[in-house]
Amino acid sequence: MTVFQERPMTYAKMRGLVSFLSALLKGKKVGFSDFLHKFVSSQQLYQNLDTEKILQRKSKLRRGKEEKSALSSVNTDASQTRPSDFDYLKVIGKGSFGKVLLARHRKQGRYYAVKVLQKQMIVKRKEQRHVMIERSVLLKGLQHPFLVGLHFSFQTSNTLYFVLDYVNGGELFYHLQREGSFPEPRAAFYAAEMAAALGYLHSLNIVYRDVKPENILLDSDGHVVLTDFGLCKEGVAKGGIMHTFCGTPEYLAPEVLQGHPYSPAVDWWGLGTVLFEMICGLPPFHSHSKLEMFQNILHAPLQLPSSVSEAAHSLLEGLLEKDVSKRLGESQDIVELQEHPFFAFINWDDLLARKIRPPFIPKVAGPCDVSYIDPAFTRQPVPASVNERWQAAESCEAFLGFSYMNPAERVAAEPVS
């Protein structure tokens, strides 16, 4: 098929256009909303927020009481963590509200990825809630082997800091760009670890909502690490539904694109798109035309090369089922995937225990090795603003209770005598 013969350079240009769309989505721009209204349907994708604003004004007194409670619950040890506790070495990523830096803790000597977010930009785009949800999900996912771990979070007058596991095996997207596609056993290994992470989040009533190769990292041992929880939705029990329009265009499930209520099964669609891309080299409904891509997601039948195995064909058809009620994972979540023949060689207990040897092990010389990270990031200078002067009582109303210290870090953070 012609679509599978297109080369990475052409595709990379298309990804730039889609990244622009993604930025518009995350910013909730009215122009893009209007575009989707005209293209998909006349249905409203966003709910009117006037009622919420009125309720917020009326609940001012109640919020004051909640703020006092939240302040009292802030970890006092964490509130003493400050930017000067770290040496910032390299830029290793970039997001909508700031940058991700490789940093070394001055007392511990350990290396971390520090996500630095600008408060002003977050508040301007009314994304405070997403930031606090990301913090909450990071805390809940601390015990899972395939979710990035949070070590500290703290804030200054202008900036928020997430201190996370440093994972330097490269984004899945980086490896796909370099290699084009993966053999099925390698793709199955990554898909199984991703499924384990997503299934765990679902067990906590959390829906991820942003499965894509850029959010899937490999650690130095070659295992998957899922990161970036800013679009997660908490409190969605089995059978629950959501309405918010969010995600990255290429990986959007049809029900999300149409503005219909949706369920945790959106994550299994997302996994299907990534698995398809790992095996075939392109997303399943790829087109240079944005209109055609959306039409394909909504209406086009799934087409697979003849080289795809019967088991992979079956799994992809199940995950990329447009009818949510028939989609694999909709009824019994990850259990349905674990029982599929495509994963027959996976011992799921061994997988969770990280006993299965990864099919690819990144060749990294140590924690300062950034050879698998895009030079477009590492060549950038570390912004001077990350060393912003810390002052006591930094918390502001929008980010109450943000500060945190992982209990395992407390002893390590003590000064060396």
Number of C-alpha atoms within 10 A of each C-alpha: 9 5 15 14 10 12 13 17 10 10 16 12 12 16 16 11 13 17 15 12 18 19 15 16 19 16 15 16 13 12 11 15 17 13 12 20 16 11 13 15 13 12 12 14 20 13 9 9 8 9 9 10 11 10 10 13 10 11 11 11 10 10 14 12 10 13 17 11 13 14 16 12 12 17 15 13 14 21 22 18 20 20 22 14 16 22 17 22 15 20 26 25 20 15 12 12 17 17 19 23 26 27 23 20 16 14 13 16 12 13 22 24 24 30 23 21 23 19 22 13 16 20 12 9 14 13 17 16 15 16 20 17 17 21 20 15 23 22 16 16 18 15 11 16 19 26 28 25 22 23 23 22 23 22 28 23 17 17 21 25 22 24 24 21 18 21 24 26 26 21 23 21 19 17 18 18 17 10 12 17 18 17 12 17 14 16 19 21 21 24 19 25 22 23 21 23 23 26 23 18 21 22 15 17 17 21 26 26 28 24 26 22 21 15 15 24 25 23 21 19 17 19 27 27 25 25 22 18 22 19 19 20 19 17 11 17 15 18 11 12 14 15 15 16 21 20 23 21 20 23 26 25 26 23 19 21 20 21 22 16 13 19 20 27 25 27 26 27 28 24 25 25 25 27 29 25 22 27 24 22 23 25 19 27 22 20 18 14 11 16 13 14 18 23 16 17 23 18 12 14 14 15 12 18 12 9 9 15 13 12 14 21 18 14 21 22 18 21 26 26 20 20 10 20 11 13 19 25 23 21 15 10 21 21 14 13 21 18 11 15 14 21 19 12 10 16 13 17 10 11 18 16 10 15 11 15 13 16 13 11 14 17 14 16 10 9 15 15 12 20 15 17 18 15 13 11 17 18 11 12 10 19 12 8 12 23 16 14 12 16 11 10 11 15 18 16 10 17 18 19 22 25 24 24 22 16 12 9 13 12 9 13 16 10 9 7 3
